[in-house]
Amino acid sequence: MNPAIELKPHQKNAVARILLGGNTLLAHCVGAGKSFEMMAACMEQKRLGLANKTIMVVPKPLIGQTASEFLRLYPSANILVATERDFEKSRRKQFVSRIATGDYDCIIMSHSQFEKIPISAERKERMLNEQIDEISYAIDEMKERNGERWTVKQMESQKKKLEEQLKSLSDESRKDDLITFEELGVDSIMVDEAHNFKNLAIFSKMNNVSGISSSGAKKSTDMQLKCQYLSEINDGRGIVFATGTPISNTMCEMYVMQLYLQKAALEEMGIYHFDSWAANFGEVTTALELTVEGSGFRFKSRFNKFTNLPELMNIFREVADVQTADMLDLDVPALRGGKPIIVESEPDWYVKQVMEDFVVRAERIRGGGVDPSVDNFLKITHEARLLGTDARLIDKDAPNNPDGKLNKVAENVWKEYEKGNVDGHIGCQLIFSDIGTPGPDKDFTIYDYLKETLIHYGIPADEIAFIHDAKTDAQRDALFKEMRTGKKKVLIGSTDKCGTGVNVQTHLVAMHHVDCPWKPSSIEQREGRGIRQGNENEEVAIYRYVTKGTFDAYNWSLVENKQRFISQVMTSKAVSRSCEDIDEATLSYAEIKAVATGNPLIKEKMEIDNDVQRLKLLKASYDNQRYGLQDNFMIKYPKLIKTATEKLDNVREDVKARDKELIDNPEFAITIGKATYTERVDGGTMMLEAISKCKTGETTAIGKFHGFELLVEKNFLDINYMVLRGKTEYKAELSTSPVGSMVKLENLFNGLHENIDFLEKKIEQYQNDLEASKSEYDKPFAYSTELEEKLARQCELNAQLDLENAKAVDADLSGPEEEREADDRMEAAAIVAEDKGAYPADREGRTR
């Protein structure tokens, strides 16, 4: 490998893994240079004959950057770069034909362009038939067991959709007569930002599995079929996924990644579908909880506890190269102050009034007197998120709170602007908000208000930009260049538009979270824009804005808890045996009431929950270590001591027998077969001849030496050993010469007594290790008292905040079937909303 740019050690290791292993997931932290690893691996695969033609799939904004970096890394590479025009309907067939006929090292295209290369109708048809058969079997099984009617209805609806897809497949499969993916001659794909393909349709008989949808995205299904094809033709290799956020929301996303990259490995273990995977690595927990529309209570089962994590991670790491920030120690700016800066705002009278109204609405919903289509907790949760940012997002005539969040954002941006642009320095900033995005026909937007306020402070209008104003790739590239050079100083954008592929870090001094995103990965993607290589500043400030007395702090707590759960898995350290996923779609009545009324206990509960989670992780690590220590002094070392002691007794007897034999028969003599030889050259020659006739992979007796049985051990590495067997066995490697073998045999025989000293030291070492393990085992958990106190306080707080649902004596646990179906429908709506990353409004500026 002779790249023009030297790869770093972790990048070389990743390339080696791709070349030596099967399919690979580069699960590296944001900004770790995964693209360089893929480019280097692409060229090495071609050079070594492991891949003939590779397609590199990258986010659209990264196409130009990837192509230029590829040619800097390998100036002589023959690459084909797709443009927007290449996939226009009139030109697409011509471009795809170039891929099929050209001898390219790499074809670079965007995610959306890759989707337009069709997979064969035969492969789609086979997959649909398999899914229909699987669902049909599950429906029959559920009916035999009198399963939930709602679940059966869902499965029958899903089956009908698949049958409709199968029926229409023949009509649409070749309507533009494009060359299929299988006909391109491609035997390797490398997908950057692979988390964009995690919305895969997965069939399950379980309800409400967060992160798993029965109606996934078409692009994900196509990716699955293409991965299956490549795995088939390449014997389980040819696919490289790269992402900084392989698990962005739930643990179930790991199954999706495994389905793409190691489907054959799962099937070897008897895991053919999600339910089988879940049975091995998860548990369904049942708890009493409030229904989503608040009409009563019911026992609800959720798949949210994960077990056998060490085994699961061992399987996952057969394909995953996990590199976290603490492992890579990248040259990135430090976080100013070591943690995010929390900026709190006081709610004004209007916000307090609306919060009180939320309580009244929640009371009505809980009482069951409100039609779910009119009002429900899902709607309250969404409106509460808007209110926590600015009341004008709900009511354009709401007052402008001088101490409100947006005014605090503008004030801090101005301070950072003044400090970062003095004495010829350049200081740029990013402002993130997924709500209140710009757009026509909107009475109030966060973006416009912030820009107006910043202009009023003194920042020139031409130094402030919205990411939404850059509509084309050329406009985005120009905007990013202006940020890198300092012509633009403030860029306001959403996570989707201002996250992946936005390289404007050169002069970034601060980043501002106006709102709290739904997923931990969104926070990582946001902050990864500034805390990355290439930023010339030594530190970066990160601001998080919270409005007191609203749901802001609680939202941040939920996301942090979910990140803590994900961090248990995506780590360089040993994982605990089990962990629990955080599965929330809406706030419960008790949570709404506690936060809305400004109950100070809710803040204490958040802190206690964080402390308990941290202490539980420490306790899990302590327990895992303790189990190992207990195994050491109860099983491992006693067994080793017993075995070594028995062997020591046998060696001593063999030494006595050897000494007697040397006195009685001091001259050289060896028996091979039935003949005895007194000359070393003759004995060695006959022994080598006898060995040549022995079977490889077996240990065979060939004679005797001074009363000890003589055997030969042949293995498949062409390394043979001679074995002397008395009360125990002694081994030495054979020589290729007759006399050399006899010398080694005599040395082995004469040195039997050396084993006594070795075994005595081993027994002493085992005994010391046993005592040390026992001593460590007896040490108590250092934080035991603190954990007990925190758990007790957590229970008290849950009771005081009515979060245990224990006081619901009027709970309707066995209502009519129709009511239970309504519960499921509402909850399904909530989960769909959560999976989309936002509740049913305000996604990229679709509503206020």
URBELQUI-V980325 format. One record per pair of residues at least 6 apart in sequence whose C-alpha atoms are under 6 Angstrom apart, sorted by the first residue. I is the first residue (numbers start at 1). GAP is how many residues later the second one is. D is the distance in whole Angstrom. If there is no record, write none. Layout:
# URBELQUI-V980325
I & GAP & D
I & GAP & D
This chain:
# URBELQUI-V980325
3 & 70 & 5
3 & 71 & 6
4 & 69 & 5
5 & 68 & 5
11 & 26 & 5
15 & 22 & 6
15 & 26 & 5
22 & 214 & 6
22 & 215 & 4
23 & 214 & 4
23 & 215 & 6
23 & 216 & 5
23 & 217 & 6
23 & 238 & 6
23 & 296 & 6
24 & 216 & 5
24 & 295 & 5
24 & 296 & 6
25 & 215 & 6
25 & 216 & 5
25 & 217 & 6
25 & 294 & 6
25 & 295 & 5
25 & 296 & 6
26 & 216 & 5
26 & 295 & 5
27 & 216 & 5
27 & 217 & 6
27 & 294 & 6
27 & 295 & 5
28 & 216 & 5
28 & 294 & 6
28 & 295 & 5
28 & 296 & 6
29 & 215 & 5
29 & 295 & 5
29 & 296 & 6
30 & 214 & 5
30 & 498 & 6
31 & 501 & 5
45 & 6 & 5
46 & 6 & 6
51 & 136 & 6
53 & 52 & 6
53 & 133 & 5
53 & 134 & 6
54 & 52 & 5
54 & 132 & 6
54 & 134 & 5
54 & 135 & 5
55 & 51 & 6
55 & 52 & 5
55 & 53 & 6
55 & 134 & 5
56 & 51 & 6
56 & 52 & 5
56 & 133 & 6
56 & 134 & 5
56 & 135 & 6
57 & 52 & 5
57 & 53 & 5
57 & 54 & 6
57 & 134 & 5
58 & 52 & 5
58 & 53 & 6
58 & 134 & 5
59 & 51 & 5
59 & 52 & 6
60 & 50 & 5
61 & 440 & 6
62 & 439 & 6
78 & 26 & 5
78 & 27 & 5
79 & 25 & 6
79 & 26 & 6
79 & 27 & 5
79 & 28 & 6
80 & 27 & 5
81 & 26 & 6
81 & 27 & 5
82 & 27 & 5
86 & 6 & 6
86 & 9 & 6
93 & 85 & 6
100 & 84 & 4
100 & 85 & 6
115 & 104 & 6
118 & 62 & 5
118 & 63 & 6
119 & 61 & 5
119 & 62 & 5
120 & 60 & 6
121 & 52 & 6
132 & 27 & 6
188 & 50 & 4
188 & 51 & 6
189 & 50 & 5
190 & 50 & 5
190 & 51 & 6
191 & 50 & 5
192 & 50 & 5
193 & 49 & 6
193 & 50 & 5
194 & 47 & 6
194 & 48 & 6
194 & 49 & 5
195 & 51 & 6
197 & 23 & 5
199 & 17 & 5
199 & 18 & 6
200 & 16 & 5
200 & 20 & 5
201 & 12 & 5
201 & 13 & 5
201 & 14 & 5
201 & 15 & 4
202 & 11 & 6
202 & 12 & 5
203 & 11 & 6
204 & 71 & 6
209 & 94 & 6
211 & 39 & 6
211 & 41 & 6
224 & 36 & 6
231 & 6 & 5
245 & 276 & 6
247 & 6 & 6
248 & 273 & 5
249 & 270 & 6
271 & 6 & 6
281 & 25 & 6
281 & 26 & 5
281 & 27 & 6
282 & 23 & 6
282 & 24 & 4
282 & 25 & 5
283 & 20 & 6
283 & 22 & 5
284 & 18 & 5
284 & 19 & 4
285 & 16 & 5
285 & 17 & 5
286 & 14 & 5
286 & 15 & 4
287 & 12 & 5
287 & 13 & 6
288 & 10 & 6
288 & 11 & 4
289 & 8 & 6
289 & 9 & 6
290 & 7 & 5
291 & 6 & 6
291 & 532 & 6
292 & 535 & 6
293 & 79 & 6
293 & 83 & 5
294 & 71 & 5
294 & 72 & 4
295 & 71 & 6
295 & 73 & 4
296 & 515 & 6
296 & 516 & 5
297 & 514 & 5
297 & 515 & 5
297 & 516 & 6
298 & 515 & 5
304 & 276 & 6
304 & 277 & 5
305 & 274 & 6
305 & 275 & 4
305 & 276 & 6
306 & 272 & 5
306 & 273 & 5
307 & 270 & 6
307 & 271 & 4
308 & 269 & 5
309 & 268 & 5
309 & 269 & 6
331 & 202 & 6
332 & 199 & 6
332 & 200 & 5
332 & 201 & 5
333 & 198 & 6
333 & 205 & 5
333 & 206 & 5
334 & 205 & 4
335 & 204 & 6
335 & 205 & 5
336 & 203 & 5
336 & 204 & 5
336 & 205 & 5
340 & 202 & 5
340 & 203 & 6
341 & 202 & 5
342 & 202 & 5
343 & 202 & 5
344 & 202 & 5
344 & 203 & 6
345 & 58 & 6
345 & 59 & 6
345 & 60 & 6
345 & 202 & 5
345 & 203 & 6
346 & 202 & 5
355 & 241 & 5
359 & 234 & 6
378 & 208 & 5
386 & 7 & 6
388 & 159 & 6
388 & 162 & 5
388 & 164 & 6
391 & 7 & 6
392 & 6 & 5
393 & 455 & 6
410 & 44 & 6
420 & 7 & 4
421 & 6 & 5
427 & 80 & 5
427 & 81 & 6
427 & 82 & 6
428 & 61 & 4
428 & 62 & 6
428 & 79 & 5
428 & 80 & 5
428 & 81 & 6
429 & 61 & 5
429 & 79 & 5
429 & 81 & 5
429 & 82 & 6
430 & 60 & 6
430 & 61 & 5
430 & 62 & 6
430 & 81 & 5
431 & 61 & 5
431 & 80 & 6
431 & 81 & 5
432 & 60 & 6
432 & 61 & 5
432 & 62 & 5
432 & 81 & 5
432 & 82 & 6
433 & 61 & 5
433 & 81 & 5
433 & 82 & 6
434 & 60 & 5
435 & 407 & 5
436 & 9 & 5
436 & 10 & 5
436 & 412 & 5
437 & 8 & 6
437 & 408 & 5
438 & 7 & 6
438 & 407 & 6
455 & 6 & 6
463 & 25 & 4
463 & 26 & 5
464 & 26 & 5
465 & 26 & 5
466 & 25 & 6
466 & 26 & 5
467 & 26 & 5
470 & 6 & 5
480 & 24 & 6
482 & 6 & 5
483 & 21 & 6
484 & 20 & 5
484 & 22 & 5
499 & 26 & 5
499 & 27 & 5
505 & 25 & 5
505 & 30 & 5
506 & 28 & 6
506 & 29 & 4
506 & 30 & 6
508 & 22 & 6
509 & 31 & 5
510 & 30 & 5
510 & 31 & 4
510 & 32 & 6
511 & 31 & 5
512 & 30 & 6
512 & 31 & 5
513 & 31 & 5
514 & 31 & 6
518 & 319 & 6
520 & 39 & 6
520 & 43 & 5
546 & 6 & 5
549 & 49 & 5
562 & 20 & 6
576 & 44 & 6
585 & 245 & 6
585 & 246 & 6
590 & 212 & 6
590 & 213 & 6
626 & 151 & 6
629 & 144 & 5
629 & 148 & 6
633 & 137 & 5
633 & 141 & 6
637 & 129 & 6
637 & 133 & 6
641 & 122 & 6
650 & 77 & 5
668 & 10 & 6
669 & 8 & 6
669 & 9 & 4
670 & 6 & 6
670 & 7 & 5
670 & 35 & 5
671 & 32 & 5
671 & 33 & 5
672 & 30 & 6
672 & 31 & 4
673 & 29 & 6
673 & 30 & 5
677 & 6 & 5
680 & 59 & 6
681 & 57 & 6
681 & 58 & 5
684 & 54 & 4
684 & 55 & 6
684 & 58 & 6
685 & 53 & 5
696 & 18 & 5
696 & 19 & 6
697 & 17 & 5
697 & 18 & 5
698 & 16 & 6
699 & 13 & 6
699 & 14 & 4
700 & 11 & 5
700 & 12 & 5
701 & 9 & 6
701 & 10 & 4
702 & 8 & 6
702 & 9 & 5
703 & 7 & 5
704 & 6 & 5
708 & 17 & 6
708 & 18 & 5
709 & 15 & 6
709 & 16 & 5
710 & 13 & 6
710 & 14 & 5
711 & 11 & 6
711 & 12 & 5
712 & 9 & 6
712 & 10 & 5
712 & 11 & 6
713 & 7 & 6
713 & 8 & 5
714 & 6 & 5
720 & 14 & 6
721 & 11 & 6
721 & 12 & 4
721 & 13 & 5
722 & 9 & 6
722 & 10 & 6
723 & 7 & 6
723 & 8 & 5
724 & 6 & 5
734 & 7 & 6
735 & 6 & 5
798 & 6 & 6
833 & 6 & 5
841 & 6 & 6
